[in-house]
Amino acid sequence: MFDNPFTDEELGRRLEAVRQVMSARGLDMILLSTPENIFYLTGLDHWGYFAPHLLIVPGDGDMLLITRQMERVSIQKQVRNALFRGHEDNETAADLAVRVLKDSFAAKDRSRALLKEVVAEIGEHTEGAVRIGVETWSSGHSYGFGHALRESLSNVHWVDVTGLVDDLRLVKSPAEQQLMRKAAIVSDAAAAAAIKAIRDGAAERDVVAECHAAMIRAGGDAPGFGPFIRPGERLGEEHATWGNGTYRAGEPVFIELSGCVSRYHAPLGRLIHVGSIRDEDARMAEVATNAFRAVLGALKRGARARDVYAAWQGVVDEAGLSHYRRHHCGYCVGIGFPPSWTGGNRVTGLRHDSDMEIREGMSFHILSWLMGTGKGDYFVSNAVLLGPNGPEVLTKTPLGPTIK
């Protein structure tokens, strides 16, 4: 979280791909506010995204990044392919964006001149209305932000472009794949440290402290989610993590975590048993592992997400659990900023009703989750990349069952 990990060539290819989609959809410019998408196009990696950022992407010419003026040093250091305009804290990013887009006279700097030329040109061939795409479903696009833009700019036809860049991000370039492999190494180191620290009487906080330390020492950055490590009695608390208790013999410990390298994540999950494992849980571990392997077999170029889920469900059904259903058996993963590693505020899942096409270069967090079945409990998950030779399991931590 201190440097731009991408080459100019990599960033140029991404921008060109975005502009091809813009042209196909008749868009004159788009305004991006999703942190993951701004990072994807510029390489800006910092925690300043808690405040609104707006990346203006015209049909040609330089992009323009608008955010707080105090971020100037980081942006000048990291961002090579976009101009920058900063606002003071007595105004908002929307105020400055409106001024940049609206003021067509007396331009004194390059960014303002560029954008006014774009607006003037595009207005001539769209019957006076500029077609501007905006991400309406974005953590960086608040109601107030959107309202200010729409109420202050006339003669604009607004188009929802939520997902435009997200869809391009699904397929990882070779450079991105290497970052995910590095993140997987961090994930395995963090998991190994946590598993080693788990024992009867171990404090929850001590286990997480060892996990965090290993994650950092292995070369990891701060992940989008902190590690989810919690006792069996709290398994149902989906996105809760450590507490003030101690682990006890006879109970499972839930672990789900991800290393992060240059904002790329490679999650994994395991269920660790303290002291012993119930027979029904051991049997469920075998089912979960077989179902995970069935997903790997179904992850093929040209397949549909629903087919991958069906492969997982088929193993579960054959094990006598036809009553058991999940909302997905995994989801796409890669770039992530807090508070998530899922790539934004939506989850692109391998669902039973999804016709998403599986493409080479996609990466997933594959989950074989069999909890609350009534016949035993187990959970295993890994980061998986679909390469030219099939699926590559990036995370190498043993599938288990692991008894401590």
N, C-alpha and C positions, 0 to 999 in steps of 0.2 A: 504494500500500500504506500509506495513512495516513488514509483517509476512507471513508465509506459512500456508494456511488454511486447508491443507489436511493431513490426517494420512499417515503413511508409507504403511498401507494396501491398502488404496485407490489408492495411486500412483503406488503400485505394480500391482494392477489389471489392471490399464490403460496400463502400460508398457507391461504386458503379452498380452493384447489384440492387441497392436500394433505389437508385435513380431509374433503373430499368422498370422496376415495379411502379414507381411514381408515374413514369411516362405512360405505361400501359393503363393506368387508372385515371389518366388525365389530370394529374395533380401538379400544380405549379410550385408548391413548396409544402413541406411538412414540418410540424413543430413537435419535437420529441421531448418527453418529460420523464420517461421511465429510466431510472439509473442504469439498469443493465444495457439498455439500448444506446444510451449516450456513451457509456464505456465501450461498447462494441464498435462504435464509429470513431471514437476519439482516443480511447485508452486512458481516460481520466479515472483514476483509482484513488478515491479518498472518502472520508466520512462526511464530507460537506453536503452529501445528498439529502440530509435531513431537511434542508431548506430547498425550495423549488429551483430546479435547473431547467433551462429551456434551450434545446439545440435546434436552431433554425436551419433546415436543409433545403436550399433552393434547387431548382431544376438543373442549374449549372453555377459555377463559381464557388467561392468559399462558403463554408458553413459558418455560422455565428453562434457562439455559446454565451448565454446570459445567465448570470447567477450573482451572488453577493460579491461586492468589490473585494472583500477581505480574502477571497479565494484566489486572488490574482497570482500570487507567487506559485502556488501548486499548479495552476492552469498553465502559466508560462513555462514551467518546467516540464510538464507532462504532455501538453496538447500541442501538436505540431501542425495539424491540418484544419484548424478552425480559428477564426478570429474571436476575440473576447470583449464583452461589454459587461461591466460590473455595476450593480446598483448599491447605493448606501442603504442603511437599515431604516431610514425614514420613508422609504418607498418599497414597492414589491417588484419581483421579477416581471409580473404582468404589466406594471406601470412602464417599466423600461421597454418591454417588448412592444407594447402599443406605440410608444414614442418612436422606436426604431422602424416599425412597419408603417406607421401613419405619416410621419413627418416627411414630406416629399420635397422640402426646400432647405436650402442653407446647410447642406451636408458638409461636415468638416473632417470626417474621418472615413477611412476606406470602407468599413463595415456598413455604415449608414448609406453611403453612396451606392454600394453594391446592391443592397436590398431594395432601394428605391428604384433602381434601374430595372430590377426583376419585376417589381410590382407594376411599373409603367408598361413594360413589354407584354406581360401576361394579360393585363387588363384589356388590351386591344383585340385579343382573339377569343375572349370568353364573354362577349357582350357586356363588358365592364365589370364582371364579377370574377374576383380572384378565387381560384379553387385551392383552399388550404386544408391540408390534412392535420388532424390533431388526435392524440391518444386520449380518448375520453375515459378509458378504464386504465388509469395509471396512478400509482401512489404519489406521483409528483404533480398530478393535475387535480387540484382541489376544486370544489364548487366555486369558491370565490375567484380562483385563478381563471377558470373557464368563463365565468360570468363577466369578468373584467375585459377579457379579450373580445367576447361576442358583443358586448354593449358598447365598446369603444371603437370598434372597427366596422365601418359600413362597407357596402359593396363587396362583401366576401361571402363565398359559398363554402360553408364548413363541411368537411367530410371526416367521418370517424375512421381513423387508420390504426386503431388498436389491433395489434398482432402483425402488422406489416413487417416490422423489423424482427419481431420475435420468431416468425416463421423462418426467416433467413438464418437465424441463429441456431436452428435445430440441427443443421448439418455442420459439423466441426471441420475446420481446415486442419492440415497436418500440424501446423503450429499450435492450434488449440488442443489437438489430441495429445501432444507432448505435455502441455500444461496439465491436462487431466491425469496423465500417468504420474506426473510428479505429485499431484494432489492425492492420488491413491496411495502412494508411498507414505505420505503424511498420515492418511487415514489409518493405515495398518499400524504405524508406530503408535498412534494415539490409542487405538483399540488394544494393542498389546500391553501398554502401560496400565490401562484401566483394568483389563482382565487380571493382570498380575497383582494389582492392589486389592481386588475383591476377595474377601474372606469373611469368615464368621467374626463379627465384632468390628469390622472395618467401618469407619465413619464415611458417610456418603460424601462429605466435603473432601476428605482425604483422597478418595478414589478419583474425584473429578480434578483435584489439584494435580495429581500425577498425570492424568490424561492431558490436561492443558499444557503442562510442562513439556511432555513428550511431543505434543503437536508443534509447539513453537521451536523446540530444539531440532526437530526433523525438517525445518525449513518452511513451516506453515505460516500463513497469514491468518488474521482473524476471520473465522468462517461466518457465513450468513446466519446460520443457527449455531448457538452454542451446543455442546454435546448433550444429548438427552440420555441421562443415566439415572435410573430410578428403581426402587424396589418393586417386587411383585405385587404388593398390595395396592400400588398406584399405577398398574399397567394401563388402565383405561384412560389415564390422563394424557391424551395424545401429544400435546406439545408442552408438557411440563418436564422439569428436569430435577436436579438434585435438591435434597432438603437437609434437615438437621438430624436425621436418624442414623442408625447403624444397620449394617446388613447382618442377617441371621441365617444360620444353617437351616436348610430345608426350603428356602425360598429362592425364586429366580430373580435375576437382576437384568433389567432391560437396558440395552446399549444401542443407541443409534447416533452416529456422528459422521462428520466429514472433515477431512483435511481440505485446506484451501490454498491454492498457489495462484497468485495474480488473478483473483476472483473466480477461478475455476474450481469446481467441487467434484469429489468422487465419494459419495456417501456409502456407508455400510451399516449393517445392523446385526446384532446377535442377542440371544437370550442365554445368559450365563447362570448356571445353577450352583448354589452354595451348599457344599456338603454332599448332596445326593440329588437324584432326579427321579421323579415318579415314572413308573412303567408306561403309563399312557402318554406322558410327555416325550419319552424316548421314542415311542412308536410314531408320535406326531412329528418328531424331528425328521424321521425317515421320509414321511409324506411330504413335508415342507421342502426337503432337499430334492426329492424326485420332481416335485412341481417346479422348483427353480430350474432344474435341468431341462424340463420340458419347455420352459420359456426360452431358454437358450436355443433349443432346437427349432423353435418357431420364429426366432428373430432372423428373418431373411429379407434381403432387398426385394421390394415389391409386395411383401405381405402387408396386411392391414392390422391395425392395432387390435381390433376385435378378434382376429385370428390368434394373436399372441395371448390375449386373455383366455380364449377358449382352450388353448393348450394347457394353461395353468389350471383352469377349472376342471378340465377333463381328468387330470390326475387326482384332484380333490374329490371329484364325484366317484371315481373308481375306488377310493379309499373309504367309501361309505359316508361321505360328507356332502351329499347332494343338496342338503338344506343350507349349506354354508356358501355365502356369496360375499365378494369384496367389491368396493367401488373401482378398484384397479389392481393390477399386479405390478405396477411400476409407473414411472413417469420420466419425462425428459429432464435432463439436468445438465448443468454446465456453469455459465456465468451466474453469480448470485451476490446480491448485496443484502446486508441486514435489513429487515429481520427474517430473511429466508434464503435457502439455497435452491429454491425451485425455479428461479429465473424471473421473478416478478410477482405480481399479485394474482396469478392464475397458475393452475397445475395442468400440464399437458400430459394426461394419463393414458396408460394402456387399458382402456375401458372396454366393457363388453359391447358398447354401442358406438364405438369410435371407428370411423373409416379412414383415419390418418394412415397415410402410406409410410411404411418403414423404408428409410433410405440409408445407403452407406454413409458413414460419418456421423450418424446419430449416436447419442450417448444417453444412457438411462440409469436410473436407480431402480433396479429390479427387486421387488419385495415378494417373498413367499411368506405370507402372514397368516397363521392359523391360530388365532387366539379366541377364546370363548366358544370353541366348537362343541363343548360338552363331552368330548372324547379325548381331551388332551390339548396342550398348548405348546406352540413353538413358533419361532420367528427367525428368519435369516434373510439378509439382503446384501446386495453388492452393486458396485458401479460397473456398468457393462458398456463397452463401445463396439459398435458394429463396423468392422473393417472389411477389406476386400476378401479376406479368408474366413469370414464369419464373425460371430461374437467373441470379443476379447474381455474376459473378466479382469477388471483392473485391480480390484482389491483382493488380497491374497490371504486374509485372516481365515484360519480353519473354520469350516462350516459348523463344526460341533456335532453332537452336544459337548459342551465344555463344562466340566464339574470342578469346582474350586474347593 
